[in-house]
Amino acid sequence: MVTAITSSQEAIDLEDNYGAHNYHPLPVVLTRGEGVFLWDVEGKRYYDFLSAYSAVNQGHCHPHIVQALIDQARELTLTSRAFYNDKLGLAEKYVCDTFGYDKALFMNSGAEANETAIKLARKWGYTKKGIEDNKAIIVAAKKNFHGRTTSIISASTDPSARKNFGPFMPGFEIVEYDDVPALQKALANPHVCGLWIEPIQGEAGVYVPQAGYLKTAAELCNQHSVLLMMDEIQTGIARTGKMLASDHENVRPDILILGKALSGGVLPVSVVLARNEIMLVIKPGEHGSTFGGNPLAAAVVVAALQVVANENLIENAARLGEVFRARMKRLIEKTDLIKLVRGKGLLNAIVINDAPESETAWNICLKFAEHGLLAKPTHGNIIRLAPPLVITEEQIHECCDIIEQVVLAYKK
Ligand code: PLP
């Protein structure tokens, strides 16, 4: 019986032998994290340039968040929503005040928050917009990523998310992302209750729509009485240099969907925010989750959002994002290996100049790891680069030096 891991290979073998093969991890076995750094079981230190897909914006094991977790864990962790608890209301008020909404509904994973948004939009469609029973449509975008549940993958256009997982849930119409005429056409259908989009498509490869797209989308939703459902699970909570990526265009979604960094990566928490007239369509018994709104998560959420404000993470992401992209643009002038850099704040990607199915991005990430920086390709030959937002300017430069060194030395 193995009780402790003594080498990376041992941990990799255990996961391979006993775990489902639903991920393809980089061969690095991590044991400790602090701020922007991770350490493997052999003691090697890495810069984290993935931030658990933007869940650890506040940095690994942030002491203020961990303290809130420990303090609350000693008092009360879970009661279920069968009763009130003395932390949930505080967290609900905190998120409503922070993001400017009337009501909050806490869940656990990002996928669950999106499921919640789908139910809200549909029920609003039937009870407020007057859509005929079972005819509601939600418009989603090509290349979206909202999670992995069966209803969410019903709106996916990614073959690997869908193949052999049908039959799919009806009620979605897919339009091209960043295409205003496609939206104009789709939203005019009176059966449409919601437009469900990401303000920047993260998993698709940090695809930033043209300036004005979100604003126009919001106006079209308003014009056609359609709810704008914004999935800010990856882009929200300071990641793009604003509290929400929607803030770049002063857009206020009707339904805001958050997860990941809402807990600073300490435990799974997600939330859906909306105005009263939307949120209150859901009545007791119609939706819920045993762990959703637990006092442990509630205490952690408040602490995690306090860190964002106290440590000026929004300003840091905005400023260092500029530094990072400027360095990458200079690198592109020196190499043919990278086609472009794109992103906002500290959510960025470099696009590798090779066929999407080639191994180049993966191999570059292996080299990054050798040089002490962890990043992972997203779709095709795109490498997302998203460090914790507590990174300093000096550290960003050090990381850009690593990226530059690896890229310039890389031989296909
Ligand atoms: N929505 C977006 C935009 C995401 O990036 C993700 C995860 O990467 C999700 C939803 C799903 O979140 P979870 O993995 O917590 O279910």
Residues whose N, C-alpha, C, O or C-beta is under 5 A from the ligand:
A	BS01	PLP	Y53 S109 G110 A111 F145 H146 G147 E198 G202 D231 I233 Q234
